[in-house]
Every structure is written in C-alpha cells, then in structure tokens.
Amino acid sequence: MTFSDIFKSNFLANVTSVTVLDMLLALVLSFGIGLFIYLIYKKTYAGVMYSSSFGVTLIGMTMVSTFVILAVTSNVVLSLGMVGALSIVRFRTAIKEPLDIVFLFWAIAAGIVLAAGMIPLAVIGSVIIGVILLVFANRKSHVNPYIVVLQCDSQSSEKTATEFLKSHTSRLNVKSKSVQKDAIELNLEIRLKDQNTDFMNEVTEISGVRSAVLVSYNGDYMG
C-alpha cells in the first residue's frame, strides 16, 4: 500500500461521505429552525434586559449542532474523537432566566435531529414547541405580584404601616426584614385588589415611615 492509497482511503472517502447537497440542505434547514427559535425567544422574553446576542447564539447553536452531528454520523472514529474533544469544554456564562435553558436545549436538539435526517420531526416538533411556549410564556396572571420596600423609624410605625397595607391589598407576605438602630427596612410581597396604587401615597404620610417603594416583579424572589 502506497502513501497515496492511505491518503485516499482515509481522507477522500470522508470528503464524499456526506454529499454537498445534504450539507447545504441540512444547514439551510437548521438556519430556518434556528431563526424560528430566535423569533419565539424574542416574543416570549419576559426578563429585565433583552439580549440580542443570546438570540443570535440560538441560531448559531442550531447550525453548529447540525454540522457536528453530520460529521459524527459519517465516521465512527471521528465520533469518538469528537466526544472526547467536546467533553473538555466548559461554559461559565450564567443563565439568568430559567426559560433560557429550554431554548438552549431546543436549539441543540433541533440541530441533532436535523443532522440525523429526521426533518419532519425537527420541523413539526419545533412548531409545536414554539406554539406551546407562546401560549404559556406570554400568559399573564390576573393578579400581578408586587414588592413594597418600606423604611420605618420604629416598631410601632412598622406595625401601623403593615396594617394599613393589609387593608388595601388582597395578600401580604413578609419576604425580608432588616433592623438597625432607629431604622427598620421591610420587603413585603403584596397582591393588589385592583390596579389602583394611590394608597402608596398615603403610606408615606404615616408617622415614622421614611419611604415606601412599590416594585413589580415576576414572582422569582431571590432571598
């Protein structure tokens, strides 16, 4: 066996293992599904600051997963090396929103399924997942939670302000309490009876109440 025979059997055979048409079709479809995932992410995002770079990452991750699986399925030896190479990769970026994990796995799974040749499963499955996320992620609660940050001078003013808030809200829970000398800070979760927040103006008129802040939040309290 000459050197050219070794080169031909180990390199050129891998080049033709996946046709150019299959490559283009898989990458075009992965781009389309990745773009669909990006649009769903943009529609369902409910965080504080929207990150366009994360949306672009979803498109790129779908396409990267596709051509990686195409390479793995074309060569068994390459698949073992690919597993070893990817096992040492570590990502340190923090996931701020729990729903972002769903989009990451969705992009990876869509790329894998496309590269495996299961095009109907990738397309139909992505459409179903997208519709479900649109329905449930954009579903608004009838009673939105709020956080009240209350600063008082004494325990008596704290009690008076708390009782006042209870009478003007449908629900009140103490989330945290910070006590210093001549200073008490309360974080209270409340549910409004209606969308009227005028009662917050009256809280600051209570003797001993320094300030009162009303903040809307999504229900994920980090204590």
BELBEL-V622138 format. One line per field, one symbol per residue. phi: phi as a letter, one per 40 degrees, with the letter a starting at -180 (. if undefined). psi: psi as a letter, one per 30 degrees, with the letter a starting at -180 (. if undefined). burial: 1 if it has 9 or more other C-alpha atoms within 8 Angstrom, else 0. A space follows every 50 residues. Layout:
# BELBEL-V622138
phi->???
psi->???
burial->???
This chain:
# BELBEL-V622138
phi->.cccccccccbccccccbcccccccccccccccccccccccccccbccbc bcccccccccccccccccccccccaccccccccccccccbbbccccbdcc ccccccccccccccccgccdccccccccccccccccccccccbccbbbcb bbcacccccccccccccbbcaabccaabbbcgabbbbbcbbccaccbccc cccccccgccaabbbcacgccbc
psi->kleeeeeeffeeefegekleeeeeeeeeeeeeeeeeeeeeeeefkgaejk jfeeeeeeeeeeeeeefeeeeeffkeeeeeeeeeefffkkkgkkjekefe eeeeeeeeeeeeeeffgieeeeeeeeeeeeeeeeeeegkkkfjkllkkjk kleleeeeeeeeeeeefglfkkkkelkkklkgkkkkjkklkkeagkgfff efeffkkfjelkkkkklgfjkj.
burial->00000111000111000100001001101110111011011001000000 00001101111111111011111110011001000000000000000001 10110111111111110100011011000100110000000001111111 11110011011001110111110110100000111111111110000001 00110101110101000000000
